[in-house]
Amino acid sequence: MNPNSDLKNKKNNESVMVVNAESRISAYAARFAAYSDERLKQTVDHERKVRGWGNERSYFLAALRGECEKRGIDYCWK
C-alpha cells in the first residue's frame, strides 16, 4: 500500500468539497443577481432573524454577502 494514499484521498475529498461549495455559491449568486435591491434587502432582513446553521446556509450567506457587496447594500448583522 502506498504510504501517501491517505494523503492523496484526503486532498481529493477536499477538492471535491471545494468544487461543490463553489457550485452551490454560484447557484445562489445567480439567483441573487436577478433580485431587485428591495428584494435583496428584504432577504437580508429576513436572514438576520434566522439562527440555524449548516453547510448549505453558509453557501447561501456567502452568495448573499457577495451580491450585497457588489451593490453597496449593508449586509452585516447588527
PyRosetta script that sets phi, psi and omega in degrees:
from pyrosetta import init, pose_from_sequence

init()
pose = pose_from_sequence("MNPNSDLKNKKNNESVMVVNAESRISAYAARFAAYSDERLKQTVDHERKVRGWGNERSYFLAALRGECEKRGIDYCWK")
pose.set_psi(1, 138.6)
pose.set_omega(1, 179.7)
pose.set_phi(2, -71.2)
pose.set_psi(2, 125.5)
pose.set_omega(2, -179.0)
pose.set_phi(3, -65.5)
pose.set_psi(3, -17.8)
pose.set_omega(3, -179.8)
pose.set_phi(4, -96.7)
pose.set_psi(4, 1.8)
pose.set_omega(4, -175.3)
pose.set_phi(5, -63.5)
pose.set_psi(5, -37.7)
pose.set_omega(5, 178.0)
pose.set_phi(6, -63.3)
pose.set_psi(6, -40.3)
pose.set_omega(6, 179.0)
pose.set_phi(7, -64.7)
pose.set_psi(7, -42.9)
pose.set_omega(7, 178.9)
pose.set_phi(8, -63.4)
pose.set_psi(8, -43.0)
pose.set_omega(8, 179.0)
pose.set_phi(9, -63.3)
pose.set_psi(9, -40.5)
pose.set_omega(9, 179.5)
pose.set_phi(10, -63.7)
pose.set_psi(10, -44.7)
pose.set_omega(10, 179.8)
pose.set_phi(11, -64.5)
pose.set_psi(11, -39.0)
pose.set_omega(11, 178.5)
pose.set_phi(12, -64.4)
pose.set_psi(12, -44.3)
pose.set_omega(12, 178.7)
pose.set_phi(13, -61.9)
pose.set_psi(13, -41.4)
pose.set_omega(13, 178.3)
pose.set_phi(14, -64.1)
pose.set_psi(14, -39.7)
pose.set_omega(14, 178.6)
pose.set_phi(15, -63.0)
pose.set_psi(15, -42.0)
pose.set_omega(15, 178.5)
pose.set_phi(16, -63.4)
pose.set_psi(16, -41.9)
pose.set_omega(16, 179.7)
pose.set_phi(17, -64.9)
pose.set_psi(17, -39.8)
pose.set_omega(17, 179.2)
pose.set_phi(18, -65.2)
pose.set_psi(18, -44.8)
pose.set_omega(18, 179.1)
pose.set_phi(19, -61.8)
pose.set_psi(19, -41.9)
pose.set_omega(19, 178.4)
pose.set_phi(20, -62.9)
pose.set_psi(20, -45.4)
pose.set_omega(20, -179.9)
pose.set_phi(21, -61.8)
pose.set_psi(21, -45.9)
pose.set_omega(21, 179.7)
pose.set_phi(22, -62.0)
pose.set_psi(22, -38.2)
pose.set_omega(22, 178.6)
pose.set_phi(23, -64.3)
pose.set_psi(23, -45.1)
pose.set_omega(23, -179.9)
pose.set_phi(24, -66.2)
pose.set_psi(24, -42.5)
pose.set_omega(24, 178.6)
pose.set_phi(25, -62.0)
pose.set_psi(25, -42.2)
pose.set_omega(25, 178.9)
pose.set_phi(26, -62.5)
pose.set_psi(26, -38.5)
pose.set_omega(26, 179.0)
pose.set_phi(27, -64.3)
pose.set_psi(27, -45.0)
pose.set_omega(27, 177.3)
pose.set_phi(28, -66.2)
pose.set_psi(28, -39.4)
pose.set_omega(28, -179.7)
pose.set_phi(29, -60.5)
pose.set_psi(29, -40.6)
pose.set_omega(29, 178.4)
pose.set_phi(30, -63.4)
pose.set_psi(30, -39.4)
pose.set_omega(30, 178.2)
pose.set_phi(31, -64.7)
pose.set_psi(31, -47.0)
pose.set_omega(31, -177.8)
pose.set_phi(32, -67.3)
pose.set_psi(32, -30.7)
pose.set_omega(32, 179.1)
pose.set_phi(33, -61.4)
pose.set_psi(33, -28.7)
pose.set_omega(33, -179.6)
pose.set_phi(34, -83.8)
pose.set_psi(34, -11.5)
pose.set_omega(34, -179.1)
pose.set_phi(35, -72.8)
pose.set_psi(35, 148.6)
pose.set_omega(35, 169.9)
pose.set_phi(36, -73.7)
pose.set_psi(36, 163.9)
pose.set_omega(36, 177.3)
pose.set_phi(37, -58.4)
pose.set_psi(37, -40.8)
pose.set_omega(37, -178.2)
pose.set_phi(38, -63.9)
pose.set_psi(38, -44.4)
pose.set_omega(38, -180.0)
pose.set_phi(39, -65.6)
pose.set_psi(39, -37.4)
pose.set_omega(39, 178.0)
pose.set_phi(40, -64.0)
pose.set_psi(40, -42.4)
pose.set_omega(40, 177.5)
pose.set_phi(41, -63.3)
pose.set_psi(41, -39.5)
pose.set_omega(41, 177.8)
pose.set_phi(42, -63.8)
pose.set_psi(42, -39.1)
pose.set_omega(42, 178.4)
pose.set_phi(43, -63.7)
pose.set_psi(43, -44.3)
pose.set_omega(43, 177.8)
pose.set_phi(44, -60.7)
pose.set_psi(44, -46.5)
pose.set_omega(44, 179.6)
pose.set_phi(45, -59.1)
pose.set_psi(45, -42.3)
pose.set_omega(45, 178.7)
pose.set_phi(46, -64.4)
pose.set_psi(46, -45.6)
pose.set_omega(46, -176.0)
pose.set_phi(47, -66.5)
pose.set_psi(47, -24.4)
pose.set_omega(47, 177.1)
pose.set_phi(48, -63.4)
pose.set_psi(48, -23.2)
pose.set_omega(48, -178.0)
pose.set_phi(49, -92.7)
pose.set_psi(49, -12.8)
pose.set_omega(49, -177.2)
pose.set_phi(50, -84.5)
pose.set_psi(50, 130.9)
pose.set_omega(50, -176.8)
pose.set_phi(51, -109.8)
pose.set_psi(51, -6.9)
pose.set_omega(51, -179.8)
pose.set_phi(52, -68.9)
pose.set_psi(52, 159.9)
pose.set_omega(52, -179.8)
pose.set_phi(53, -149.1)
pose.set_psi(53, 148.1)
pose.set_omega(53, 177.9)
pose.set_phi(54, -179.2)
pose.set_psi(54, 176.1)
pose.set_omega(54, -179.4)
pose.set_phi(55, -58.0)
pose.set_psi(55, -48.5)
pose.set_omega(55, -176.3)
pose.set_phi(56, -61.9)
pose.set_psi(56, -39.5)
pose.set_omega(56, 178.3)
pose.set_phi(57, -64.6)
pose.set_psi(57, -36.9)
pose.set_omega(57, 178.9)
pose.set_phi(58, -64.3)
pose.set_psi(58, -36.2)
pose.set_omega(58, 177.2)
pose.set_phi(59, -67.4)
pose.set_psi(59, -44.0)
pose.set_omega(59, 178.9)
pose.set_phi(60, -57.9)
pose.set_psi(60, -48.4)
pose.set_omega(60, -177.8)
pose.set_phi(61, -69.5)
pose.set_psi(61, -33.7)
pose.set_omega(61, 177.1)
pose.set_phi(62, -63.1)
pose.set_psi(62, -43.1)
pose.set_omega(62, 178.6)
pose.set_phi(63, -68.4)
pose.set_psi(63, -40.2)
pose.set_omega(63, 178.6)
pose.set_phi(64, -62.0)
pose.set_psi(64, -45.7)
pose.set_omega(64, 179.0)
pose.set_phi(65, -62.1)
pose.set_psi(65, -43.9)
pose.set_omega(65, 179.5)
pose.set_phi(66, -58.8)
pose.set_psi(66, -44.3)
pose.set_omega(66, -179.9)
pose.set_phi(67, -68.4)
pose.set_psi(67, -39.0)
pose.set_omega(67, 177.4)
pose.set_phi(68, -63.4)
pose.set_psi(68, -40.6)
pose.set_omega(68, 178.5)
pose.set_phi(69, -62.6)
pose.set_psi(69, -42.0)
pose.set_omega(69, 178.7)
pose.set_phi(70, -58.8)
pose.set_psi(70, -37.8)
pose.set_omega(70, -174.9)
pose.set_phi(71, -95.6)
pose.set_psi(71, -5.4)
pose.set_omega(71, -178.8)
pose.set_phi(72, 73.2)
pose.set_psi(72, 28.7)
pose.set_omega(72, 179.2)
pose.set_phi(73, -95.2)
pose.set_psi(73, 134.9)
pose.set_omega(73, 179.4)
pose.set_phi(74, -66.7)
pose.set_psi(74, 124.3)
pose.set_omega(74, -179.2)
pose.set_phi(75, -118.3)
pose.set_psi(75, -9.4)
pose.set_omega(75, -175.3)
pose.set_phi(76, -65.4)
pose.set_psi(76, 139.1)
pose.set_omega(76, 176.5)
pose.set_phi(77, -74.9)
pose.set_psi(77, 132.3)
pose.set_omega(77, -176.7)
pose.set_phi(78, -103.9)
pose.dump_pdb("model.pdb")
